Amino acid sequence: MEQGKILIVIPAYNEQNNILKVIWDVRQHIPECGILVVNDCSLDGTSATARKAEGVKVVDLPHNLGIGGAVQTGFKYAVSKGYSYMVQIDGDGQHMAQEVGKLLDTMKSSGSDMIIGSRFLDIKSFRTTWSRRLGIKVFYYLFRLLIRTKVTDGTSGFRLYNRKSIELLAKHYPDDYPEPDAIILLKKHGLNISEVGVEMREREHGTSSITLIKSPYYMAKVILSIFFSYIRTRW
């Protein structure tokens, strides 16, 4: 895959302390790719900080749309600019650009339309909190039950998409906590999904939007959304 055909999309909300490190990491390991930072109406200097990086496109959303709206902005941009592949890398610094090569190799060898970077197939990777691991395990069994697919890290936002999946998700992408829901959507449209073990790191600055108190609400909301996506007919 030619790097010039790859777009790296970095959704960012209040990541002024992380964003330049993420951009630098991408530039070091995937020098010829395009980089799009989607600033989801941050309250800090995320946009201004990202604009200090030469050759990086920054889109400022007029309202806070959440991770779903920010990533879908990336899909729409990739479609309009003719990119063949898109990689989603979070703006908090947890995803490592050096691991993108594993996603690309897996897509090439498997022929899948989306590749998920999994924390649970690499023993060295940061494993996240126990509450989130519990939720991920619940999603694992839901995917086995509903779509007969093994997905060990359904909430991972470290993903590679080909043109077919980009075009679908540019039109239809879940709004709120979309990663598990998107798996159902892609499978219902006949697209293939694979995983590969990747190493991730803990965020250096800021906190996750999914706290221990919010975890039960998040779980209930996503499970309900997954079932709705499953029973919904194809567009």
C-alpha positions in Angstrom: 0.0 0.0 0.0 1.3 3.4 -0.9 1.6 5.7 2.0 0.4 8.6 -0.1 -3.0 6.9 -0.4 -3.4 6.6 3.4 -5.1 9.2 5.5 -4.5 9.3 9.3 -7.5 10.8 11.1 -7.0 12.0 14.6 -10.2 12.9 16.5 -9.3 15.3 19.3 -11.2 16.9 22.2 -9.2 18.9 24.7 -5.9 17.3 23.7 -3.6 20.3 23.5 -1.0 18.5 25.7 -1.0 15.4 23.5 -1.7 16.4 20.0 1.7 17.4 18.8 3.3 14.2 20.2 0.7 12.2 18.3 1.4 14.1 15.0 5.1 13.8 15.5 4.8 10.0 16.1 2.8 9.6 12.8 5.3 11.7 10.9 8.2 9.6 12.2 6.7 6.3 11.2 4.4 7.0 8.2 6.0 10.1 6.7 4.1 10.2 3.4 0.6 9.8 4.7 -2.0 12.6 4.9 -2.9 13.8 8.4 -6.3 15.2 9.4 -7.0 16.4 12.9 -10.7 16.8 13.7 -11.0 19.2 16.6 -14.3 18.4 18.2 -15.0 21.9 19.5 -12.3 21.7 22.2 -12.3 24.1 25.1 -8.5 24.3 25.2 -5.8 25.1 22.6 -6.1 21.8 20.7 -6.7 23.5 17.3 -4.1 26.2 17.6 -1.5 23.6 18.8 -2.3 21.2 16.0 -1.9 24.0 13.4 1.7 24.5 14.5 2.5 21.2 12.7 3.4 21.8 9.0 1.3 19.9 6.4 -1.5 18.9 8.8 -5.1 19.6 7.9 -7.2 20.7 10.9 -11.0 20.8 10.8 -12.7 22.6 13.6 -16.2 21.3 14.3 -18.7 24.2 15.2 -20.3 22.0 17.9 -19.2 19.1 20.0 -20.4 16.1 18.1 -18.6 13.4 20.1 -16.3 10.7 18.8 -18.8 9.5 16.2 -19.3 12.8 14.5 -15.6 13.6 14.6 -14.6 10.3 13.0 -17.3 10.5 10.4 -15.9 13.9 9.4 -12.7 11.9 8.7 -14.5 9.4 6.6 -16.2 12.2 4.6 -12.9 13.9 4.1 -11.2 10.7 3.0 -14.0 10.1 0.4 -13.8 13.6 -1.0 -10.0 13.5 -1.3 -9.8 10.1 -2.9 -7.9 8.2 -0.2 -7.8 4.5 -0.5 -7.2 3.8 3.2 -7.9 5.5 6.4 -6.4 4.9 9.9 -8.1 6.2 13.0 -5.6 7.2 15.7 -6.9 8.7 19.0 -5.6 12.1 20.0 -4.7 11.0 23.6 -1.4 9.4 22.6 -2.4 5.8 23.5 -2.1 4.5 19.9 1.4 4.0 18.5 2.0 4.9 14.9 4.7 2.3 14.7 2.0 -0.3 15.0 0.1 0.9 11.9 2.3 -1.4 9.8 0.7 -4.4 11.6 -2.7 -3.2 10.5 -1.6 -2.7 6.9 0.1 -6.1 6.8 -3.0 -7.8 8.2 -5.3 -6.1 5.7 -3.1 -7.2 2.9 -2.9 -10.8 4.0 -6.5 -11.2 5.1 -8.3 -9.2 2.5 -10.5 -7.7 5.2 -12.3 -4.4 4.9 -11.5 -3.2 8.4 -8.6 -4.2 10.8 -8.9 -3.6 14.5 -5.8 -3.1 16.6 -6.4 -5.2 19.7 -4.9 -4.7 23.2 -5.8 -8.3 24.1 -3.8 -10.1 21.4 -0.5 -8.6 22.4 0.8 -9.5 25.9 2.9 -6.3 26.1 0.1 -3.9 25.6 -1.6 -1.6 28.1 -4.8 -3.4 29.2 -7.0 -0.6 30.4 -9.3 -0.7 33.5 -11.1 -3.8 34.9 -14.5 -2.2 34.3 -13.7 -1.6 30.6 -12.3 -5.1 30.3 -15.5 -6.5 31.6 -17.5 -4.5 29.1 -15.2 -5.6 26.3 -15.8 -9.2 27.3 -19.6 -8.7 27.2 -19.2 -7.2 23.7 -17.1 -10.2 22.7 -19.9 -12.6 23.5 -22.5 -10.4 21.9 -20.5 -10.4 18.6 -20.1 -14.2 18.8 -23.9 -14.5 19.3 -25.2 -12.0 16.8 -22.7 -12.0 13.9 -20.6 -15.2 14.5 -17.4 -13.1 14.7 -14.7 -13.1 17.3 -13.7 -9.6 18.3 -11.5 -9.4 21.4 -11.3 -5.6 21.5 -14.6 -4.2 20.3 -14.0 -0.7 21.8 -10.6 -0.2 20.3 -10.4 3.1 18.3 -7.2 2.0 16.6 -8.5 0.9 13.2 -7.7 0.7 9.5 -10.4 1.0 6.8 -10.3 0.3 3.1 -12.1 2.3 0.5 -15.3 0.1 0.6 -15.7 0.6 4.4 -14.8 4.3 4.2 -17.6 4.9 1.7 -20.1 3.0 3.8 -19.2 4.7 7.1 -19.0 8.2 5.5 -22.8 7.8 5.0 -23.7 5.8 8.1 -21.7 6.0 11.3 -23.0 5.7 14.9 -23.0 9.0 16.8 -22.2 8.0 20.4 -19.5 5.5 21.4 -19.6 4.1 17.9 -16.8 1.5 17.8 -18.8 -1.6 18.9 -21.8 -0.5 16.9 -19.8 0.0 13.7 -18.7 -3.7 13.8 -22.3 -4.8 13.5 -23.0 -2.3 10.8 -20.0 -3.5 8.6 -20.9 -7.2 9.0 -24.5 -6.6 8.1 -23.3 -5.0 4.9 -21.2 -8.0 4.1 -17.8 -6.5 4.9 -15.1 -8.5 6.6 -13.3 -7.6 9.8 -10.0 -8.9 11.3 -7.9 -8.1 14.3 -4.2 -8.0 15.0 -2.5 -7.6 18.3 -0.9 -4.2 18.9 1.0 -2.5 21.7 -0.7 0.6 23.2 0.4 3.0 26.0 -1.4 4.8 28.8 -2.4 8.4 28.1 0.1 11.0 29.6 -2.4 13.9 30.0 -6.1 14.2 30.5 -8.7 11.6 31.4 -11.0 9.2 29.6 -14.6 10.3 29.1 -15.8 6.9 30.3 -15.4 7.0 34.1 -16.2 4.3 36.6 -19.4 6.0 37.5 -20.4 6.3 33.8 -19.4 2.7 32.9 -22.8 1.1 33.6 -24.6 3.8 31.6 -22.1 3.4 28.8 -22.6 -0.4 28.8 -26.4 -0.3 28.8 -26.4 2.3 26.0 -24.0 0.5 23.7 -25.6 -3.0 24.2 -29.0 -1.5 23.3 -27.5 0.2 20.3 -25.9 -3.0 19.2 -29.2 -4.8 19.3 -30.9 -2.0 17.4 -28.2 -2.2 14.7 -28.6 -5.9 14.5 -32.3 -5.9 14.0 -32.3 -2.9 11.7 -32.6 -3.7 8.0 -29.8 -2.7 5.6 -30.1 0.7 4.1 
